[in-house]
Amino acid sequence: MFDHKTLQLLNQMINYPKLSIPELRLQINLSPRQFAYTLDKLNDGLNDLGLPKIQVIETRFKVDERIEKYWKQEGASLNRQQLVFQETERLYLIYLYTYIRREPIANIHYQSLLQVSRNTALADIKRLRSLCQEEGVKLSYNRTDGFHLEGDERLKRRFATVCIGTLLQLPMGISGIKQVLDSWKYDYTCTAIRQRLTDIAKKYMIDFVGNRLDQLVYELLFLQFRYGRRRLILPNKQIKLITGQPLLKMGEELSAYLFDEVSETEVIYLTIQLLSATQDIAHLHPDEKLNQVSNSIISEVERLTLVPFKERHILQSILYKHLVPAYFRIICEVPLSNPLIDTIKAEHGVLFKIVKQALVPLSEYTDQLISDEEIGYFTILFGGHVRKLEIKPKVYRATIVCPNGISSSMMLRTQLRQLFPGLHFTESYSLAEIEQLSPDSYDMIFSTIYLESLKPVYLTRPLLTALEENYLQQAVAADFNLPVQSAIPIDKLMATIRKHATIKNEKALYEDLTKHLRQSHSSERSYAPMLSELLTADKIQFSNDSLDWEEAIQLAAKPLEEQHYITSDYTQAMINRVLDMGAFIHIGKGIAIPHARPEQGVQELGMSLLRMKEPVLLLNQEEHAIDMFICLAAIDNKLHLKALSELTSFLVNEDSLKRLKEAETADEIIAMMRKKGEDEK
């Protein structure tokens, strides 16, 4: 039998065949004992299917080609006797089973569906009722109707979308979905629906985001089997928005394909689902107000990161393309699955918070809260621009296949370019485009989905962990005989440490070792310094002089100039930006943060502070009285964010800001900064 862990292990082994066993254990959080037990269980399941066992030779494993072939073709068709679902999977499968029921349901039906005991099924029902309540839906029971759903039909469908989106991210999700359909003897028509969507996309000249298309296919399949159960009522705001859309005809065509009768409300509902799964439809929705929102978001990110974006017009074009489908999802309350959200928050927490704040104009325009999942995709988009300097391409040519949207492709491309400075990265492609491309035009493919190619294909995710980065580097180095960052493989280093010491957190140690080794072999500085490391005593000044605002900026920047962090050109560039753009450096409370672009004269990451006894009027305007200047010299869009986050949390606290402005010596300020940094560790 297969459960969540065994299938997760098998998927990792198939997708990452060059991982060592210690690395594999870390990837899925298994102790040596748990790994041995899970592998034995996996091999038992493979044996029941008449497939060979997975071989283990020292610290490596070998997956037979017959296993790979079976899993790629039939793995999602395991029957219920072969599967053991975890709790999260069971709850969502029970909901979907009830959502398309053909007859009254009793507890015994749930037991049969999931192959669990009566008590387990009852406990699952109790938990599901709580989840349904949070979504505005009620899971009810009576003797006549059995278990059934009550509430607004729109909310029932919304929760079904959540269930499907979550299940598709789990190893056993598709198998479970098929099991639900088989239980009611519904035809599995996903291939036909996908083909119809593909035909519609060609006809109306639109593109679907790969992973959202996958989810949309299953949503439409379940909707087809539920159609007509309850009358759908949509908010007037949504009806008004969609009625005037050019793609409403696409909804009409899809409605005619799915249902026997075409309903105006269903047409609008289907159009919403289609619009929310598309990309690059900005030309179909020219909205000047949304374009202004796009500009405001970029300006806010620039303000919060304190570095203006290079090639801003390109970023705005990309952002608007992303904004349009996001706008429809947010306005029409279409839930979005984002399997990367936990990784985004963990690996890019500072940028996530910045982007969340920058999206306030979009929240105000739509009059809706923006989910963390949506914010996560915007973070990925901006993460593609918050990057280091461009790297010159060299010998081997690599291409990227990432059908999950512009932002995911951009983020992946940025990370890979930093990991492989010696590779030349061509354009990113969809699966259909790469099939039409000559293999002679590239040497390797980095892809977020499985595909066949004559050239090496490296499966990856849009957002990489340290372990995954190390795996890719080792795999590419082995295939193309490239130099690796460390002569000692990290799994062997871990084994040596494990031999002589007790490790409390293997995964954390592995990631730290990976980062340290990468730093020591990288020509670019990747360490993000703390505020106390940047704002040292020799860069803090106090002045009782009467100065104008230009003189104040020059004085504030003087320590950075004298210590060769910046050139005089950068100081002038900071002044020129105020002259060109106004008093934008005033962040409130009498604090100004002058800054310009890195290429205008920054030589090293630095920060300086000037406290004025008498306020300076920025641009000679009374409303911009400044008594503290904090000059920032950033070498890129990223390395200063950690220090900036500390500074921001310091300045927004009224008590700490008051003490900062009352400080009389640099040592007092340094002590406050250090204490703040220690408190946040």
C-alpha positions in Angstrom: 0.0 0.0 0.0 1.1 3.6 -0.6 0.7 6.6 1.7 1.6 10.2 1.5 5.3 9.6 2.6 5.9 6.7 0.3 4.7 8.5 -2.7 6.5 11.6 -1.7 9.7 9.6 -1.5 9.1 7.9 -4.8 8.4 11.3 -6.5 11.6 12.7 -5.2 13.6 9.7 -6.3 12.2 9.9 -9.8 12.6 13.7 -10.1 16.0 14.0 -8.4 17.9 10.8 -9.3 21.3 12.3 -8.4 20.5 13.1 -4.8 22.4 11.2 -2.2 20.3 9.3 0.4 21.3 11.8 3.2 20.2 14.7 0.9 17.0 12.8 0.1 16.2 12.4 3.7 16.6 16.1 4.4 14.5 17.0 1.4 11.4 15.2 2.9 12.4 15.4 6.6 13.0 11.8 7.4 15.3 10.4 10.1 17.5 7.4 9.1 15.1 5.1 10.8 12.0 6.7 9.2 13.7 6.6 5.8 14.4 2.8 6.1 10.8 2.1 7.2 9.3 4.3 4.4 11.6 2.7 1.7 10.6 -0.8 2.9 6.9 0.2 2.7 7.5 1.7 -0.8 9.2 -1.4 -2.0 6.4 -3.6 -0.7 3.9 -1.5 -2.6 6.0 -1.7 -5.8 6.2 -5.5 -5.4 2.4 -5.8 -5.2 2.3 -4.0 -8.5 4.8 -6.5 -10.0 7.5 -3.8 -10.2 11.1 -4.2 -9.1 12.3 -2.8 -5.8 14.4 0.4 -5.5 18.0 -0.5 -5.0 20.2 1.1 -2.4 24.0 1.1 -2.9 25.9 2.8 0.0 24.6 6.4 0.0 23.0 6.2 -3.5 19.7 4.7 -4.9 18.7 3.3 -8.2 15.1 3.5 -9.6 14.4 1.0 -12.4 13.2 2.4 -15.7 10.1 0.2 -15.4 9.1 2.1 -12.2 9.5 5.5 -13.9 7.5 4.4 -16.9 4.7 3.0 -14.9 4.5 6.1 -12.6 4.4 8.6 -15.4 1.7 6.7 -17.3 -0.4 4.9 -14.6 0.7 6.1 -11.2 -2.4 8.2 -10.6 -4.7 5.3 -11.3 -4.0 3.3 -8.1 -7.1 1.8 -6.7 -8.5 2.5 -3.2 -7.0 -0.7 -1.7 -3.5 0.5 -2.6 -3.8 3.9 -1.0 -3.7 5.3 2.5 -4.6 9.0 2.6 -3.4 11.4 5.3 -6.0 13.6 7.2 -5.8 16.7 5.0 -6.3 14.6 1.9 -9.2 12.8 3.4 -11.1 16.0 4.5 -10.9 17.5 1.0 -11.9 14.2 -0.7 -14.9 13.8 1.6 -16.0 17.3 0.6 -15.6 16.7 -3.2 -17.4 13.3 -2.8 -20.3 15.1 -1.2 -20.2 18.0 -3.6 -21.0 15.7 -6.6 -23.1 13.1 -4.8 -25.7 11.1 -6.7 -27.6 9.6 -3.8 -27.9 10.1 0.0 -24.6 9.5 1.8 -24.0 7.8 5.1 -20.9 7.4 7.2 -20.3 3.9 5.6 -19.8 5.6 2.2 -17.0 7.7 3.5 -15.4 4.6 5.2 -15.6 2.8 1.9 -14.2 5.7 -0.1 -11.1 6.2 2.1 -10.7 2.7 3.5 -10.8 3.9 7.1 -12.6 2.9 10.3 -15.9 4.2 11.4 -14.3 6.3 14.2 -11.7 7.8 11.8 -14.5 8.7 9.3 -16.6 10.3 12.1 -13.5 12.3 13.3 -12.9 13.5 9.7 -16.5 14.6 9.3 -16.2 16.7 12.6 -13.1 18.4 11.3 -14.5 19.0 7.9 -17.6 20.6 9.3 -15.4 23.1 11.0 -13.5 23.8 7.8 -16.8 24.2 5.9 -18.1 26.7 8.5 -15.0 28.8 7.9 -15.9 28.9 4.2 -19.5 29.8 4.8 -20.8 26.3 3.9 -22.6 23.8 6.2 -22.1 20.0 6.1 -25.5 18.7 7.3 -27.0 15.3 7.9 -30.5 13.9 8.1 -32.0 10.4 7.6 -33.7 11.3 4.4 -30.9 13.2 2.6 -27.9 11.8 4.4 -24.8 14.0 4.4 -25.2 17.0 2.1 -24.1 20.6 1.7 -26.1 23.7 2.6 -25.5 27.4 1.9 -24.7 29.7 -1.0 -23.9 27.7 -4.1 -21.1 30.2 -5.0 -19.4 29.5 -1.6 -19.8 25.7 -2.1 -18.0 26.0 -5.5 -15.4 28.3 -4.0 -14.5 25.7 -1.3 -14.4 23.0 -4.0 -11.8 25.1 -5.8 -9.8 25.2 -2.6 -10.0 21.4 -2.2 -9.0 20.7 -5.7 -6.1 23.2 -5.7 -4.7 21.8 -2.4 -5.1 18.1 -3.5 -3.2 18.8 -6.8 -0.2 19.9 -4.7 -0.1 16.6 -2.7 1.5 13.4 -3.9 -1.8 11.4 -3.7 -4.1 14.2 -4.8 -4.8 13.1 -8.4 -5.3 9.5 -7.3 -7.8 10.6 -4.7 -9.7 12.8 -7.1 -10.0 9.9 -9.6 -11.1 7.7 -6.7 -14.0 10.2 -5.9 -15.1 10.2 -9.6 -14.9 6.4 -9.8 -16.9 6.0 -6.7 -19.9 7.7 -8.3 -19.1 6.1 -11.7 -18.6 9.4 -13.4 -16.6 9.4 -16.7 -13.1 10.8 -16.4 -13.2 13.4 -19.2 -10.2 15.6 -18.2 -8.5 15.0 -21.5 -11.5 16.2 -23.5 -12.0 19.3 -21.3 -8.3 20.2 -21.6 -8.5 19.9 -25.4 -11.5 22.1 -25.5 -9.8 24.7 -23.3 -6.8 24.6 -25.6 -9.0 25.1 -28.7 -10.7 28.0 -27.0 -7.4 29.6 -26.1 -6.2 29.4 -29.7 -9.4 30.8 -31.0 -9.4 33.8 -28.6 -5.6 34.2 -28.7 -5.0 33.8 -24.9 -2.6 31.7 -22.8 -3.4 29.8 -19.7 -0.9 29.6 -16.8 0.2 25.9 -16.7 -0.6 24.9 -13.1 -3.9 27.0 -13.1 -5.0 25.2 -16.3 -4.5 21.9 -14.6 -6.7 23.0 -11.7 -9.3 24.6 -14.0 -9.7 21.3 -15.9 -10.6 19.5 -12.6 -12.8 22.3 -11.4 -14.8 22.2 -14.7 -15.1 18.4 -14.5 -16.6 18.5 -11.0 -18.8 21.5 -12.0 -20.1 19.5 -14.9 -21.2 16.7 -12.6 -22.8 19.2 -10.1 -24.5 21.5 -12.6 -28.2 22.2 -11.9 -28.1 21.2 -8.2 -28.7 24.7 -6.9 -29.3 28.1 -8.4 -26.1 30.2 -8.6 -26.4 33.8 -7.5 -23.4 36.1 -8.2 -22.8 39.6 -6.6 -23.9 42.5 -8.8 -20.4 43.8 -8.7 -19.1 40.7 -10.4 -21.9 40.6 -13.0 -21.3 44.2 -13.9 -17.6 43.7 -14.3 -17.8 40.6 -16.4 -20.7 41.5 -18.7 -18.6 44.0 -20.6 -15.6 41.8 -21.0 -14.5 40.8 -24.6 -13.9 37.2 -23.4 -17.6 36.7 -22.3 -18.1 34.9 -25.6 -15.4 32.4 -24.5 -17.5 31.7 -21.4 -20.6 31.2 -23.6 -18.8 28.7 -25.8 -17.5 26.8 -22.8 -20.9 26.8 -21.1 -22.5 25.3 -24.3 -19.9 22.6 -24.2 -20.3 21.7 -20.6 -24.0 22.0 -20.0 -27.2 21.1 -21.7 -28.7 24.5 -21.1 -26.9 27.8 -21.3 -27.5 30.1 -18.3 -26.4 33.8 -18.3 -25.2 33.5 -14.7 -23.2 30.3 -15.5 -21.7 32.0 -18.5 -20.5 34.8 -16.3 -19.2 32.3 -13.7 -17.2 30.4 -16.3 -15.8 33.6 -17.8 -14.5 34.5 -14.3 -12.8 31.1 -13.9 -11.2 31.5 -17.4 -10.0 35.0 -16.8 -8.5 34.2 -13.5 -6.4 31.3 -15.0 -5.0 33.3 -17.9 -1.8 35.3 -18.4 -0.8 38.1 -20.8 -4.4 39.4 -21.5 -3.6 43.0 -20.7 -4.5 44.0 -24.2 -8.0 42.7 -23.6 -8.5 44.8 -20.5 -7.0 48.3 -21.0 -7.8 49.9 -17.7 -6.1 53.3 -17.0 -6.9 53.1 -13.3 -5.4 49.7 -13.0 -2.4 51.0 -14.9 -2.1 53.8 -12.3 -2.3 51.1 -9.6 0.6 49.3 -11.3 2.7 52.4 -11.2 1.8 53.0 -7.6 2.9 49.5 -6.6 6.2 49.9 -8.3 6.8 53.3 -6.7 5.9 51.9 -3.3 8.4 49.0 -3.7 11.0 51.5 -4.7 10.2 53.6 -1.7 10.3 50.7 0.7 13.5 49.1 -0.7 15.1 52.6 -1.3 16.5 51.6 -4.7 14.8 52.7 -7.9 14.3 49.9 -10.4 16.4 49.8 -13.5 14.3 49.4 -16.7 11.2 50.4 -14.8 9.1 50.4 -18.0 9.8 46.7 -18.6 8.8 45.9 -15.0 5.6 47.9 -15.3 4.6 46.0 -18.5 5.2 42.7 -16.8 3.4 43.7 -13.6 0.4 44.9 -15.6 0.1 41.6 -17.4 0.2 39.9 -14.0 -2.2 42.4 -12.5 -5.1 41.8 -14.9 -5.9 38.1 -14.0 -5.0 38.9 -10.4 -7.6 41.7 -10.5 -10.3 39.4 -11.7 -9.4 36.8 -9.1 -9.4 39.3 -6.2 -12.6 41.1 -7.3 -14.5 37.9 -7.9 -13.0 36.1 -4.9 -11.5 33.2 -6.8 -9.2 31.3 -4.4 -5.6 30.8 -5.5 -3.3 27.9 -4.6 0.3 28.7 -4.1 2.4 25.7 -3.2 5.5 28.0 -2.7 3.9 30.3 -0.1 5.7 28.8 2.9 9.1 28.8 1.1 8.5 32.4 0.0 7.8 33.5 3.5 10.8 31.6 4.9 13.4 32.4 2.3 12.2 35.9 1.3 10.3 37.1 4.3 11.5 40.7 4.2 10.6 41.1 0.5 7.2 39.5 1.2 6.4 42.1 3.8 7.5 44.9 1.5 5.4 43.6 -1.4 2.4 43.1 1.0 2.6 46.8 2.0 3.2 47.9 -1.6 0.0 46.1 -2.7 -2.2 48.4 -0.6 -3.2 50.5 -3.7 -4.5 47.2 -5.3 -6.4 46.3 -2.2 -8.0 49.8 -2.1 -8.9 49.7 -5.8 -10.6 46.3 -5.5 -11.9 46.9 -2.0 -10.8 43.4 -1.1 -8.1 42.0 1.2 -5.3 40.3 -0.8 -4.5 36.7 0.2 -1.0 35.6 1.2 -1.1 33.3 -1.8 -1.6 36.2 -4.2 1.0 38.3 -2.4 3.4 35.3 -2.8 3.2 35.4 -6.6 3.7 39.2 -6.6 6.8 38.6 -4.4 8.1 36.2 -7.0 7.6 38.7 -9.7 9.5 41.5 -7.8 12.1 39.0 -6.7 13.0 38.6 -10.4 13.9 42.3 -10.4 15.4 42.5 -7.0 18.6 40.9 -8.2 22.3 41.3 -8.6 24.2 42.6 -11.5 23.9 41.0 -14.9 26.3 38.2 -15.6 28.0 37.7 -19.0 27.0 34.5 -20.8 29.6 31.8 -21.5 29.9 28.4 -23.2 26.9 26.2 -22.4 23.4 27.2 -23.4 20.5 26.6 -21.0 16.8 27.2 -21.5 13.9 27.3 -19.0 10.5 25.6 -19.3 8.1 27.1 -16.7 4.4 27.1 -17.7 3.3 28.5 -14.4 3.3 32.2 -15.3 5.6 35.1 -16.1 6.5 35.8 -12.5 7.5 32.2 -11.7 9.6 32.0 -14.9 11.4 35.3 -14.0 12.1 34.3 -10.5 13.5 30.9 -11.6 15.6 32.5 -14.3 17.1 35.0 -11.8 18.1 32.2 -9.3 19.6 30.0 -12.0 21.7 32.8 -13.4 23.1 33.4 -10.0 23.7 29.7 -9.4 25.3 29.2 -12.9 27.2 32.3 -13.9 29.0 30.3 -16.6 25.9 29.4 -18.5 24.1 31.4 -21.2 20.4 31.4 -20.5 18.2 31.6 -23.6 14.5 32.7 -23.5 12.0 30.9 -21.3 9.5 28.7 -23.1 6.2 26.9 -22.6 5.9 23.1 -23.0 4.4 23.6 -26.5 7.1 26.0 -27.5 10.0 23.8 -26.4 8.6 20.9 -28.5 8.9 23.1 -31.6 12.4 24.2 -30.7 15.5 22.5 -32.3 17.6 20.7 -29.6 20.6 22.2 -31.4 19.7 25.6 -30.0 20.4 24.6 -26.3 22.5 22.2 -24.2 20.3 21.7 -21.2 16.8 22.4 -19.9 15.7 23.5 -16.4 12.0 22.7 -16.2 9.3 22.9 -13.5 7.4 20.0 -15.2 8.4 16.6 -16.5 9.3 16.5 -20.3 11.2 14.3 -22.7 14.2 15.7 -24.4 17.4 14.5 -26.2 19.3 17.0 -23.9 19.6 16.8 -20.1 16.5 17.9 -18.3 16.8 19.2 -14.6 13.5 19.2 -12.8 13.2 22.2 -10.4 10.8 24.5 -8.7 10.3 28.3 -9.3 11.7 29.0 -5.8 14.7 26.9 -4.7 15.8 25.9 -1.3 19.5 25.7 -0.4 19.4 21.9 -0.7 17.8 22.1 -4.2 20.3 24.7 -5.3 23.2 22.4 -4.2 21.6 19.4 -6.0 21.3 21.3 -9.3 24.9 22.5 -9.1 26.2 19.0 -8.4 24.0 17.5 -11.2 25.0 20.0 -13.9 28.6 19.9 -12.9 28.6 16.1 -13.2 26.9 16.1 -16.6 29.0 18.9 -18.2 32.3 18.4 -16.3 32.0 21.9 -14.8 33.9 23.0 -11.6 31.9 22.7 -8.4 31.9 25.2 -5.6 33.2 22.8 -3.1 35.6 19.9 -3.6 33.9 18.1 -0.7 30.2 17.1 -1.4 28.0 18.4 1.4 26.5 15.0 2.1 30.0 13.7 2.8 30.7 16.7 5.0 27.4 16.0 6.9 28.4 12.4 7.3 31.7 13.4 8.9 30.0 15.8 11.3 27.3 13.2 12.1 30.1 10.7 13.0 31.7 13.0 15.6 28.8 15.1 16.9 25.1 15.1 17.6 23.2 17.2 15.2 20.0 18.9 16.5 18.6 20.0 13.1 20.2 18.3 10.1 18.2 20.3 7.5 19.2 23.7 9.0 22.9 22.6 9.2 22.8 21.4 5.6 21.4 24.7 4.4 23.9 26.8 6.5 26.8 24.8 5.2 25.6 25.2 1.6 25.3 29.0 2.0 28.7 29.3 3.6 30.4 27.3 1.0 28.7 29.2 -1.7 29.8 32.5 -0.2 33.4 31.4 0.0 33.5 30.4 -3.7 31.4 33.3 -5.0 33.0 36.5 -6.4 29.9 38.4 -5.3 29.0 39.2 -1.7 25.8 37.4 -0.8 25.8 38.0 3.0 23.1 40.4 4.1 24.5 42.6 6.9 22.6 43.8 9.9 21.9 47.4 10.6 24.6 47.6 13.3 27.2 46.4 10.8 26.4 49.1 8.3 25.7 52.1 10.6 29.0 52.2 12.6 30.1 55.0 14.9 32.4 56.6 12.2 29.3 57.1 10.0 27.2 58.9 12.5 27.3 62.7 12.8 25.7 65.5 14.8 25.4 69.1 13.5 24.4 72.4 15.1 25.1 74.3 11.9 22.4 76.1 9.9 22.4 74.4 6.5 20.2 74.2 3.5 18.9 70.8 2.4 21.5 70.2 -0.3 24.3 71.0 2.1 22.7 68.7 4.7 22.7 65.8 2.2 26.3 66.5 1.3 27.3 66.5 5.0 25.3 63.3 5.6 27.1 61.5 2.7 30.6 62.8 3.7 31.7 59.8 5.7 30.7 57.4 2.9 32.6 59.5 0.4 35.7 59.8 2.6 35.7 56.0 3.3 35.2 55.3 -0.5 31.8 53.7 -0.1 30.5 56.2 -2.7 31.9 58.7 -5.1 31.0 62.4 -5.2 28.8 61.6 -8.3 26.5 59.5 -6.1 26.1 62.4 -3.6 25.1 64.7 -6.5 22.8 62.0 -7.9 20.9 61.9 -4.5 20.4 65.6 -4.7 19.4 65.5 -8.3 16.7 62.9 -7.6 15.1 65.2 -5.1 15.2 68.0 -7.6 13.7 65.8 -10.3 11.1 63.8 -8.2 10.3 66.1 -5.2 10.6 65.4 -1.5 10.0 61.6 -1.9 13.0 60.9 0.5 11.0 62.2 3.4 9.5 59.2 5.1 7.7 61.1 7.8 8.5 62.2 11.4 11.3 64.5 10.2 13.4 61.6 8.7 14.8 61.6 5.2 16.6 58.7 3.4 18.5 60.1 0.4 19.5 57.5 -2.2 20.1 56.9 -5.9 20.8 54.0 -8.2 23.8 51.8 -7.5 25.5 52.4 -10.8 25.5 56.2 -10.1 28.6 55.9 -7.9 28.2 53.2 -5.2 31.4 51.2 -4.6 30.4 49.3 -1.5 27.2 48.8 0.5 27.0 51.5 3.2 24.8 53.7 5.4 25.4 57.0 7.3 23.3 59.1 9.6 23.2 62.9 10.3 21.3 64.3 13.2 20.5 68.1 12.9 19.8 70.3 15.9 17.8 72.7 13.7 15.5 71.1 11.1 16.3 71.6 7.4 13.4 72.4 5.0 13.6 69.9 2.2 13.1 71.8 -1.1 12.4 74.8 1.2 9.0 73.4 2.0 7.6 73.8 5.6 5.8 70.5 5.4 9.2 68.7 4.9 11.2 69.8 7.9 14.0 67.2 8.4 16.1 66.8 11.5 17.6 63.4 10.6 19.2 62.3 7.3 20.1 58.6 6.7 22.1 58.1 3.5 21.8 54.7 1.8 24.4 53.4 -0.7 23.1 50.1 -2.0 25.1 47.9 -4.4 22.0 46.1 -5.7 18.3 45.8 -4.9 18.6 43.1 -2.2 21.6 43.0 0.2 20.5 46.1 2.2 16.9 44.8 2.8 17.7 43.1 6.1 19.3 46.2 7.6 16.5 48.3 6.1 13.9 46.1 7.7 15.6 46.6 11.1 15.8 50.3 10.6 12.1 50.5 9.6 10.9 48.6 12.7 13.2 50.9 14.8 11.7 54.1 13.3 8.1 53.1 13.5 8.3 52.5 17.2 7.5 55.9 18.9 9.6 55.1 22.0 12.7 53.9 20.1 12.4 56.9 17.7 12.2 59.3 20.6 15.3 57.9 22.2 17.1 58.0 18.8 16.4 61.7 18.4 17.4 62.4 21.9 20.7 60.6 21.7 23.8 62.8 22.0 26.5 60.4 21.0 27.2 57.9 18.3 27.7 55.2 21.0 24.2 55.7 22.3 22.8 55.1 18.8 25.0 52.1 18.2 23.9 50.5 21.5 20.2 51.0 20.6 20.7 49.5 17.2 22.5 46.5 18.6 19.9 45.9 21.2 17.2 46.0 18.6 19.0 43.5 16.4 19.5 41.1 19.3 15.8 41.4 20.3 14.8 40.4 16.8 17.0 37.3 16.5 
